[in-house]
Amino acid sequence: MPDNNDNVTVKLNLHQKLLKIADAAGVLQRSKQAYGYKYVPEEDIQAKVTAGMQKYGVMLYSEVTPGTTKVLPHTYQNKKGETVNEVIVQADTVFTWVDTENPSDTLRVPWTLIGQMDDAAQAFGAGATYCNRYFLMKTLQLATSEADPDGYRSKQREAENYENDKAEKQFKEELGKVIKQITALGSQLIKGGLNKDDVYAIVSQNNDGNPNPSSIKTLETADKVLSALQNEEKKQWEAKKQ
């Protein structure tokens, strides 16, 4: 009979979908330069993020909070000593992620918009573009790299494997300690009069037929072997008392 679980599709919630989108976007390369620094163009970010949004059924809405928009004059001296008159446009914004498969599952994120140019409309447009770009990068924690995205990925995988590597190292150390106890106790039992073959037999009986303590792979098996040898030690001790 077919397993009913074969046809079960795991439903992701909005946060899980956003994590998938962020992972699919990967590392973004700072490929454009302006005002002396390199940056990731908005189209590169959107190309990767919107691909994930379409795949996982997520929509993003943005809105300017009514009553928060300000247009402020800004005068300054440029590097040539010339007076420049521009305007700064700023406003509070809210981005809302929506799970299209479950529209009641939403995530609202307050943000801010700020732009500076000599024309208010252009300042607003520049601010909106900058706002959208950095919202996507910072909210999804997208990494950027100047030249080698694969190098960053390598570091990321190293960090992901750190806990596993640490746990494996700790396991090997603990298993090694128990195996040393088994070896030491086996030698002690042989010196106390127990036949060498009998010691190997005890290890074999509790280690899937392998008499070599070094072949033990799990702490559970190691504990079983050690416990069996300790029982033999107890028998030797009681025999000597008699």
Backbone hydrogen bonds in HBPLUS format (Angstrom, degrees):
<---DONOR---> <-ACCEPTOR-->    atom                        ^
c    i                          cat <-CA-CA->   ^        H-A-AA   ^      H-
h    n   atom  resd res      DA  || num        DHA   H-A  angle D-A-AA Bond
n    s   type  num  typ     dist DA aas  dist angle  dist       angle   num
A0006-ASP N   A0003-ASP O   2.92 MM   3  5.62 161.1  1.96 120.7 126.6     1
A0007-ASN N   A0004-ASN O   3.31 MM   3  5.98 154.9  2.38 114.5 119.3     2
A0008-VAL N   A0005-ASN O   3.18 MM   3  5.10 163.3  2.21 103.2 108.1     3
A0017-LYS N   A0013-ASN O   2.98 MM   4  6.26 151.7  2.06 152.6 161.4     4
A0018-LEU N   A0014-LEU O   2.91 MM   4  6.21 155.5  1.97 151.8 158.3     5
A0019-LEU N   A0015-HIS O   3.04 MM   4  6.28 150.2  2.13 142.0 149.8     6
A0020-LYS N   A0016-GLN O   3.06 MM   4  6.34 150.5  2.15 140.9 148.6     7
A0021-ILE N   A0017-LYS O   2.88 MM   4  6.19 155.8  1.94 150.6 157.4     8
A0022-ALA N   A0018-LEU O   2.91 MM   4  6.12 161.4  1.95 149.0 153.5     9
A0023-ASP N   A0019-LEU O   2.99 MM   4  6.16 157.6  2.04 144.9 151.1    10
A0024-ALA N   A0020-LYS O   2.90 MM   4  6.10 155.8  1.96 148.5 155.2    11
A0025-ALA N   A0021-ILE O   2.97 MM   4  6.17 145.5  2.09 145.3 154.4    12
A0028-LEU N   A0143-ALA O   2.84 MM 115  6.17 169.9  1.85 159.3 156.4    13
A0145-SER N   A0028-LEU O   2.83 MM 117  6.26 146.7  1.94 154.2 162.5    14
A0031-SER N   A0029-GLN O   3.00 MM   2  5.60 112.5  2.47 112.5  95.6    15
A0030-ARG N   A0145-SER O   2.87 MM 115  5.94 157.0  1.92 138.1 145.0    16
A0032-LYS N   A0039-TYR O   3.15 MM   7  5.42 166.9  2.17 164.8 162.9    17
A0039-TYR N   A0032-LYS O   2.72 MM   7  5.42 152.7  1.79 147.5 155.6    18
A0034-ALA N   A0037-TYR O   2.97 MM   3  5.66 160.4  2.01 158.0 159.3    19
A0037-TYR N   A0034-ALA O   3.13 MM   3  5.66 162.6  2.16 117.8 122.6    20
A0044-ASP N   A0041-PRO O   3.09 MM   3  5.54 130.9  2.34 108.6 120.5    21
A0045-ILE N   A0041-PRO O   3.37 MM   4  6.80 157.0  2.43 151.1 157.1    22
A0046-GLN N   A0042-GLU O   2.89 MM   4  6.13 174.4  1.89 163.2 164.3    23
A0047-ALA N   A0043-GLU O   2.91 MM   4  5.87 153.8  1.98 138.9 146.2    24
A0048-LYS N   A0044-ASP O   3.41 MM   4  6.58 157.9  2.46 140.8 144.5    25
A0049-VAL N   A0045-ILE O   2.89 MM   4  6.07 171.5  1.90 160.1 163.0    26
A0050-THR N   A0046-GLN O   2.77 MM   4  5.47 161.0  1.80 143.1 149.8    27
A0052-GLY N   A0048-LYS O   3.36 MM   4  6.64 154.0  2.43 141.1 146.7    28
A0052-GLY N   A0049-VAL O   3.08 MM   3  5.26 117.7  2.48  99.3 113.6    29
A0053-MET N   A0049-VAL O   2.90 MM   4  6.24 150.6  1.99 147.1 156.7    30
A0054-GLN N   A0050-THR O   2.93 MM   4  6.09 159.4  1.97 148.1 151.5    31
A0055-LYS N   A0051-ALA O   3.08 MM   4  6.25 153.2  2.16 139.8 147.6    32
A0056-TYR N   A0052-GLY O   2.96 MM   4  6.10 161.2  2.00 152.5 156.0    33
A0057-GLY N   A0053-MET O   2.85 MM   4  5.58 117.2  2.25 138.1 150.8    34
A0058-VAL N   A0053-MET O   2.91 MM   5  4.70 160.7  1.94 134.7 139.7    35
A0100-THR N   A0057-GLY O   2.93 MM  43  5.31 149.7  2.03 134.8 141.8    36
A0059-MET N   A0098-VAL O   2.86 MM  39  5.13 164.6  1.89 150.7 156.0    37
A0098-VAL N   A0059-MET O   2.78 MM  39  5.13 153.8  1.85 155.3 159.0    38
A0061-TYR N   A0096-THR O   2.89 MM  35  5.08 164.3  1.92 141.0 145.9    39
A0096-THR N   A0061-TYR O   2.73 MM  35  5.08 160.8  1.77 150.5 155.8    40
A0063-GLU N   A0094-VAL O   2.99 MM  31  5.42 141.7  2.14 142.4 154.2    41
A0094-VAL N   A0063-GLU O   2.89 MM  31  5.42 150.8  1.98 153.0 160.9    42
A0065-THR N   A0092-ASP O   2.82 MM  27  5.48 163.5  1.85 143.4 148.6    43
A0068-THR N   A0065-THR O   3.23 MM   3  5.92 150.1  2.32 146.5 145.3    44
A0070-LYS N   A0090-GLN O   2.80 MM  20  5.35 154.2  1.86 158.4 165.7    45
A0090-GLN N   A0070-LYS O   2.97 MM  20  5.35 156.5  2.03 147.7 155.2    46
A0072-LEU N   A0088-ILE O   2.78 MM  16  5.05 170.1  1.79 151.2 153.5    47
A0088-ILE N   A0072-LEU O   2.69 MM  16  5.05 161.7  1.72 152.0 158.5    48
A0074-HIS N   A0086-GLU O   2.73 MM  12  5.12 155.1  1.79 151.0 143.7    49
A0086-GLU N   A0074-HIS O   2.82 MM  12  5.12 171.6  1.83 154.5 156.4    50
A0076-TYR N   A0084-VAL O   3.04 MM   8  5.40 154.5  2.11 145.2 153.2    51
A0084-VAL N   A0076-TYR O   2.75 MM   8  5.40 164.8  1.77 166.8 172.1    52
A0078-ASN N   A0082-GLU O   2.89 MM   4  5.45 158.0  1.94 152.4 156.9    53
A0081-GLY N   A0078-ASN O   2.90 MM   3  5.28 160.9  1.94 115.5 120.5    54
A0087-VAL N   A0117-MET O   2.74 MM  30  5.74 170.4  1.75 164.5 163.4    55
A0117-MET N   A0087-VAL O   3.18 MM  30  5.74 148.3  2.28 158.9 163.8    56
A0089-VAL N   A0115-GLY O   2.82 MM  26  5.25 161.8  1.86 154.6 160.6    57
A0115-GLY N   A0089-VAL O   2.82 MM  26  5.25 151.4  1.90 149.9 159.1    58
A0091-ALA N   A0113-LEU O   2.90 MM  22  5.17 148.5  2.00 141.9 145.5    59
A0113-LEU N   A0091-ALA O   2.81 MM  22  5.17 159.3  1.85 165.0 167.7    60
A0093-THR N   A0111-TRP O   3.01 MM  18  5.01 175.8  2.01 126.7 126.2    61
A0111-TRP N   A0093-THR O   2.76 MM  18  5.01 167.9  1.77 143.0 140.6    62
A0095-PHE N   A0109-VAL O   2.95 MM  14  5.14 173.3  1.95 143.5 142.9    63
A0109-VAL N   A0095-PHE O   2.67 MM  14  5.14 163.7  1.70 160.9 166.1    64
A0097-TRP N   A0107-LEU O   2.84 MM  10  5.02 160.7  1.88 147.6 146.2    65
A0107-LEU N   A0097-TRP O   2.91 MM  10  5.02 147.4  2.02 141.8 146.1    66
A0099-ASP N   A0105-ASP O   3.12 MM   6  5.69 161.7  2.15 166.6 172.3    67
A0102-ASN N   A0099-ASP O   3.00 MM   3  5.22 141.4  2.15 104.7 116.3    68
A0105-ASP N   A0102-ASN O   2.76 MM   3  5.68 168.6  1.78 137.4 141.5    69
A0123-ALA N   A0119-ASP O   2.84 MM   4  6.04 154.3  1.90 153.0 161.5    70
A0124-PHE N   A0120-ALA O   2.89 MM   4  6.13 153.0  1.96 146.5 153.4    71
A0125-GLY N   A0121-ALA O   2.96 MM   4  6.23 161.7  2.00 147.5 152.4    72
A0126-ALA N   A0122-GLN O   2.83 MM   4  6.01 163.3  1.85 152.3 156.7    73
A0127-GLY N   A0123-ALA O   2.90 MM   4  5.98 157.6  1.95 142.4 149.3    74
A0128-ALA N   A0124-PHE O   2.83 MM   4  6.04 152.4  1.90 149.1 156.8    75
A0129-THR N   A0125-GLY O   3.00 MM   4  6.21 158.2  2.05 146.9 152.3    76
A0130-TYR N   A0126-ALA O   2.94 MM   4  6.12 168.3  1.96 152.7 156.0    77
A0131-CYS N   A0127-GLY O   2.79 MM   4  5.81 156.9  1.84 143.9 151.4    78
A0132-ASN N   A0128-ALA O   2.93 MM   4  6.05 162.1  1.96 145.3 149.7    79
A0133-ARG N   A0129-THR O   2.96 MM   4  6.15 161.8  2.00 150.0 155.2    80
A0134-TYR N   A0130-TYR O   3.02 MM   4  6.20 172.3  2.03 154.1 155.8    81
A0135-PHE N   A0131-CYS O   2.88 MM   4  5.93 145.7  1.99 144.1 154.6    82
A0136-LEU N   A0132-ASN O   3.15 MM   4  6.30 169.8  2.16 149.2 150.6    83
A0137-MET N   A0133-ARG O   3.15 MM   4  6.39 164.8  2.18 147.0 151.5    84
A0138-LYS N   A0134-TYR O   2.89 MM   4  5.80 167.5  1.91 145.0 149.2    85
A0139-THR N   A0135-PHE O   2.83 MM   4  5.63 158.7  1.87 147.2 154.4    86
A0140-LEU N   A0136-LEU O   3.20 MM   4  5.87 158.5  2.24 134.7 141.0    87
A0142-LEU N   A0137-MET O   2.78 MM   5  4.86 152.5  1.86 143.6 151.0    88
A0151-GLY N   A0148-ASP O   3.00 MM   3  5.28 130.0  2.26 104.7 117.7    89
A0152-TYR N   A0148-ASP O   3.38 MM   4  6.86 149.8  2.48 148.5 156.1    90
A0153-ARG N   A0149-PRO O   3.01 MM   4  6.34 157.0  2.06 148.6 155.2    91
A0154-SER N   A0150-ASP O   2.95 MM   4  6.19 147.5  2.05 142.0 150.4    92
A0155-LYS N   A0151-GLY O   3.17 MM   4  6.51 153.1  2.25 142.8 148.8    93
A0156-GLN N   A0152-TYR O   2.84 MM   4  6.15 151.8  1.92 150.0 159.1    94
A0157-ARG N   A0153-ARG O   2.85 MM   4  6.14 159.6  1.89 152.4 156.7    95
A0158-GLU N   A0154-SER O   3.01 MM   4  6.22 149.7  2.10 141.2 149.9    96
A0159-ALA N   A0155-LYS O   2.97 MM   4  6.26 150.8  2.05 144.9 152.1    97
A0160-GLU N   A0156-GLN O   2.87 MM   4  6.18 155.4  1.93 148.8 156.3    98
A0161-ASN N   A0157-ARG O   2.92 MM   4  6.09 146.9  2.03 144.3 152.5    99
A0162-TYR N   A0159-ALA O   3.19 MM   3  5.07 149.0  2.29  96.6 105.8   100
A0165-ASP N   A0161-ASN O   2.79 MM   4  5.96 164.5  1.81 160.4 165.2   101
A0166-LYS N   A0162-TYR O   2.81 MM   4  5.99 155.3  1.87 149.7 157.2   102
A0167-ALA N   A0163-GLU O   2.87 MM   4  6.06 158.4  1.91 148.3 153.8   103
A0168-GLU N   A0164-ASN O   2.89 MM   4  6.09 157.4  1.94 148.8 155.2   104
A0169-LYS N   A0165-ASP O   2.94 MM   4  6.11 155.7  2.00 145.2 151.7   105
A0170-GLN N   A0166-LYS O   3.00 MM   4  6.22 158.3  2.05 146.0 151.9   106
A0171-PHE N   A0167-ALA O   2.90 MM   4  6.11 155.8  1.96 146.3 153.1   107
A0172-LYS N   A0168-GLU O   2.96 MM   4  6.19 162.0  1.99 149.3 153.4   108
A0173-GLU N   A0169-LYS O   3.01 MM   4  6.24 153.3  2.08 145.9 153.3   109
A0174-GLU N   A0170-GLN O   2.96 MM   4  6.23 160.9  2.00 150.6 155.4   110
A0175-LEU N   A0171-PHE O   2.85 MM   4  6.06 165.3  1.87 155.8 160.2   111
A0176-GLY N   A0172-LYS O   2.85 MM   4  5.90 154.8  1.91 141.6 149.1   112
A0177-LYS N   A0173-GLU O   3.06 MM   4  6.31 149.1  2.16 143.9 151.2   113
A0178-VAL N   A0174-GLU O   3.22 MM   4  6.56 158.2  2.27 148.5 153.2   114
A0179-ILE N   A0175-LEU O   2.95 MM   4  6.20 160.9  1.99 153.3 159.0   115
A0180-LYS N   A0176-GLY O   2.99 MM   4  6.17 152.3  2.06 143.6 150.8   116
A0181-GLN N   A0177-LYS O   3.07 MM   4  6.38 149.8  2.17 141.7 149.8   117
A0182-ILE N   A0178-VAL O   2.88 MM   4  6.24 153.8  1.95 149.6 157.0   118
A0183-THR N   A0179-ILE O   2.91 MM   4  6.18 162.9  1.94 152.6 156.4   119
A0184-ALA N   A0180-LYS O   2.90 MM   4  6.05 163.1  1.93 149.1 154.1   120
A0185-LEU N   A0181-GLN O   2.85 MM   4  5.96 161.2  1.89 148.8 154.3   121
A0186-GLY N   A0182-ILE O   2.84 MM   4  5.96 154.7  1.91 147.8 155.2   122
A0187-SER N   A0183-THR O   3.05 MM   4  6.28 160.1  2.09 146.9 151.3   123
A0188-GLN N   A0184-ALA O   3.01 MM   4  6.23 152.1  2.09 142.1 150.4   124
A0189-LEU N   A0185-LEU O   2.87 MM   4  6.13 151.9  1.95 148.3 155.3   125
A0190-ILE N   A0186-GLY O   3.05 MM   4  6.31 154.6  2.12 147.5 154.1   126
A0191-LYS N   A0187-SER O   3.01 MM   4  6.25 157.9  2.06 146.9 152.8   127
A0192-GLY N   A0188-GLN O   2.95 MM   4  6.16 134.2  2.16 134.9 148.0   128
A0194-LEU N   A0189-LEU O   2.97 MM   5  5.53 161.3  2.01 150.7 144.5   129
A0193-GLY N   A0190-ILE O   3.10 MM   3  5.25 160.2  2.14 103.4 109.5   130
A0198-ASP N   A0195-ASN O   2.98 MM   3  5.19 125.2  2.29 100.2 114.9   131
A0199-VAL N   A0195-ASN O   3.15 MM   4  6.61 148.2  2.25 150.1 158.9   132
A0200-TYR N   A0196-LYS O   3.08 MM   4  6.46 162.9  2.11 152.3 156.3   133
A0201-ALA N   A0197-ASP O   2.88 MM   4  6.04 145.1  2.00 138.6 149.0   134
A0202-ILE N   A0198-ASP O   3.02 MM   4  6.30 149.5  2.11 143.9 150.3   135
A0203-VAL N   A0199-VAL O   3.17 MM   4  6.56 160.3  2.21 150.8 155.4   136
A0204-SER N   A0200-TYR O   2.86 MM   4  6.07 163.0  1.89 150.1 155.4   137
A0205-GLN N   A0201-ALA O   2.86 MM   4  6.03 159.3  1.90 151.1 155.7   138
A0206-ASN N   A0203-VAL O   3.23 MM   3  5.47 136.4  2.43 101.7 113.1   139
A0207-ASN N   A0204-SER O   3.22 MM   3  5.01 163.3  2.25 101.5 106.4   140
A0209-GLY N   A0204-SER O   2.86 MM   5  4.34 143.6  1.99 158.8 146.8   141
A0210-ASN N   A0207-ASN O   3.06 MM   3  5.54 166.6  2.08 118.2 122.6   142
A0215-SER N   A0212-ASN O   2.98 MM   3  5.61 162.3  2.01 120.3 126.1   143
A0216-ILE N   A0213-PRO O   3.15 MM   3  5.65 168.2  2.17 116.3 119.9   144
A0222-ALA N   A0218-THR O   3.06 MM   4  6.29 162.5  2.09 144.9 150.3   145
A0223-ASP N   A0219-LEU O   2.86 MM   4  5.98 155.3  1.92 147.1 153.0   146
A0224-LYS N   A0220-GLU O   3.10 MM   4  6.33 152.1  2.18 142.2 149.5   147
A0225-VAL N   A0221-THR O   2.97 MM   4  6.28 161.9  2.00 156.9 161.0   148
A0226-LEU N   A0222-ALA O   2.94 MM   4  6.10 167.0  1.95 149.9 154.0   149
A0227-SER N   A0223-ASP O   2.88 MM   4  5.96 157.2  1.93 145.0 151.4   150
A0228-ALA N   A0224-LYS O   3.02 MM   4  6.22 154.9  2.08 144.9 151.3   151
A0229-LEU N   A0225-VAL O   3.00 MM   4  6.29 157.0  2.06 152.3 158.3   152
A0230-GLN N   A0226-LEU O   2.90 MM   4  6.09 150.0  1.99 146.0 154.9   153
A0231-ASN N   A0227-SER O   3.03 MM   4  6.30 140.5  2.19 140.3 150.2   154
A0232-GLU N   A0228-ALA O   3.24 MM   4  6.60 148.6  2.35 139.4 147.1   155
A0233-GLU N   A0229-LEU O   2.92 MM   4  6.25 147.4  2.03 143.8 153.6   156
A0234-LYS N   A0230-GLN O   2.95 MM   4  6.19 148.8  2.05 140.0 148.1   157
A0235-LYS N   A0231-ASN O   3.01 MM   4  6.33 148.8  2.11 142.0 150.3   158
A0236-GLN N   A0232-GLU O   2.96 MM   4  6.27 157.2  2.01 149.2 154.6   159
A0237-TRP N   A0233-GLU O   2.96 MM   4  6.20 159.2  2.00 147.7 153.5   160
A0238-GLU N   A0234-LYS O   2.95 MM   4  6.19 157.1  2.00 147.4 153.3   161
A0239-ALA N   A0235-LYS O   2.89 MM   4  6.07 150.1  1.98 145.3 154.1   162
A0240-LYS N   A0236-GLN O   3.00 MM   4  6.24 152.3  2.08 148.0 154.5   163
A0241-LYS N   A0237-TRP O   3.15 MM   4  6.39 145.4  2.27 139.9 149.0   164
A0242-GLN N   A0238-GLU O   3.20 MM   4  6.49 139.1  2.38 138.7 148.3   165
